[in-house]
Amino acid sequence: MSRQCALLLPRVCAALADPRQPGSDDTCLEKMLDWFRELREGEPTEKLLQDNPCLTEFFSSVLALPEPNPSILSFTLRLAGILAAAEDCFQHLQQRQLLVRLFGEGGPLSSAAWEDASVRSGWVEGVHSMVQHQPALHFICSGGGIDVVFTLQGDPSLFVASAASRLLVHMLTLSVGPEVTLPLNAKDCDWPACAQMIVKHIEDSLQSSSASHIKQSLKLLTSLFGSCQATWTKVLWLGVAKQVESFLTEDSVQAQHMLPDLLLNMARSPVFRDTEGSFWALVTSALEHLTPLQAGPLAVGILKLFQCPQDVRIQALTVLLQPMDCILRAASQPLEYAGLVDESVSDPSTVENLLSSKSSCASLLCQTLAHLEELLSVAYLRVDLPSATLVRSVVIILQFCNGLLIPASPLGSKISQILIGCFRVQRSALDALAALSQWKRCDTVVESLFDVLLAYLESPNTSPTVLKKSFQAMAKWLVHLLHKSFKKQRQTEKSLQDVLLVLQKRLCSPCWEVRDSSLEFLTKLIACLRDQDEFRQSLLSSEVPKLTENLLEDPESYVRASAVTAVGHLAFLTYFFFPESPVAGNQYNKENTVAKLQEILSTDPEVFPRRAVMSIFTMWLQQCCTGELEETERFVSRVIQITERDLDWEVRLGCLEMVQIFTIYMFCRFGLPECPYTPVPSAVTSSISWCEPLQIFCRVKLFGFLFRSLCDCDKPVGQKACDILLALKSHFCQSSMIDSQGSGDLAAGRGIPWLQRTLRQGSLAENFSTGGGNGVDFEDPESMMLALRTIDFEELHSDLNKCSDHVEKSPQSLLEDILAAVGTIEENEADCY
């Protein structure tokens, strides 16, 4: 602890313990606790207490208050726990009877302050911090503290209850760890004293008639098996396994919903995963007895496991697919296609009853579809999913929701009535359908799939959110199928034509969300299918390009931004990627498109379209699509002129990213290494014209923009500018060049001291001029070379990377803040951040 902090700490402790003072800000108290944690790790804790007796005086003062502030009392308990985590400090506080008064029965436990949840939370956190060694563990267990923790498991505050459960897990792990030699027996006498108390509490709670006590113990076991994989956890499980298994069949307890998390945590532990028979038999029983809504999370968790018996995997897959199989059977009777499951794990009527109920049908289907989507994202799934049949079942769900299918069974009629117009299920089904596009063997269902997606895209009743997901699913399927050859290629091409017709209609929608989703869909298609001849010809011969350009003037800024992105990709496709492609009815050319986007960049009042323009310009430059060298030079110069005074920092940052790409492009064009660390043979270096790229950078006014950006009030802009200048310095200012050019022209160096002083001020610099009035000519190559050689960009980079509050974050400033908040600083002034 610094001398300044040691001088301030007694005043801070006195102020916090003074009941006449207003309570300090909780954030400051949290930071103070963090500071003491750092102190405890950095120096002997007993010395900390001996050198700062004000801490023990503070504890005594707070305990002596008849009605302490709950916030201060909670802070006191947590601070005492942090300090007592070191054994020597624990003994120091014990000798002064402070720990008994803080955490024992005569302390806050028996006062009116205990009614406040923050005090109970502080007590639990203080005990958790303190119990890092056996003396502290013995103190809590022998002094009745463990009974308080048991009680707090059922606290009305979820934060306190959860903290109490974590504390018990920690105490059990600490108690068993250093004292027990493995393997253990299943008898109580083998457990250490504290562990025996906790184990007995778990067993008694599980056997009690109290549902809340049972749930608390199940939560504790779930947390324990999820965090501890020691061998002794198996011994603990053997003592409670039969009781837990009985909950699968006892409806009176209502604890079944907690079993999936418990079993999954056990399945992930090698202690139970390698158990022969007994544990996996329990998992199988759970899959059979839990309701479909409860068994679903367990099934998907098992299917994601790398190590698991194959018969359990198959059973889990059957449970997961059962609702989808029921949908298939409800749609047609007799079943036209093969079902998803051959034999049900549980009673099929249970799933049918859930799907027939308005209160559970949507929930079950949404959960099942979400689990399928989750499984489809797993890289190495160890079971085969019947993807084609799954697609068919998802399509049927979408048809039920939109009234496109007349079911042939009473169950189907009931499900259809429930699902008609159900947005929740539509969204989940479309997400699952999009995920299924990546799986093989789905070609047989393409026709019906496109039909239902087109129906959703065309229907005026489709909500904007569902329409957006329909576009996303359609894009994934079109991209997937057009990139592979299969027997129904013509069907896909026809669907593409139909989609473009629907897109033309949706681009003219009165709803801005629909126009926006349509533009995003178009951009996705262009980005993924631009190398497909059929797609290019269909798109460019339609009205879509013209309608898209019209939306650059849309009244909604989000739509204008999406239109900018779409037009940028269209221009890339039309003028750059395939310039020979005919564009029927397109009256716009490349120059007009560039001019229109530059106009948006300079005049649009909203930031989103301007940011989109910068992203497109950066993409064009990255793809070398801005023409010959002179044309590119004019393009970059114009963009810099427009954006350097933009009020939005993200637009300025986007321009810097474009400038960075431009510099790399120029270095590559003139034969310089793209990376400054790439070794270049001396023969090559001598033949390189270093002056030409430097002259180009000066002509496009790149340096003026970079140096002004160094002083930008938004730190990311300054950091990016500094990164670019560091890269330029590494390219241009090599040792051989410095030796050959000497100190440079005196006239060129006249304004460099002013520039250095200005850059040191950073964002505080006023009236940063790039017009040459301060003796610096930002368009003069010699001046800029001298600036690159002279200015310490590494130091500027370090300053820019510092937190803006790196001074105010100091412990001294924190203590001063607390004193200021309670009004005990003479000047009565708080730090101003």
PyMOL commands that set and color helices and strands:
alter all, ss='L'
color gray80, all
select helices_A, chain A and resi 3-17+26-42+45-51+54-64+70-83+87-95+98-103+108-110+112-115+117-130+134-142+145-152+158-179+188-190+193-207+211-227+232-246+256-267+270-273+278-289+292-303+310-331+348-356+361-376+387-402+410-419+423-436+443-458+464-482+489-506+512-529+533-540+544-553+557-577+590-603+607-622+629-643+649-669+682-687+691-699+702-710+715-732+735-741+752-764+781-790+793-801+811-821
alter helices_A, ss='H'
color red, helices_A
deselect
rebuild
show_as cartoon
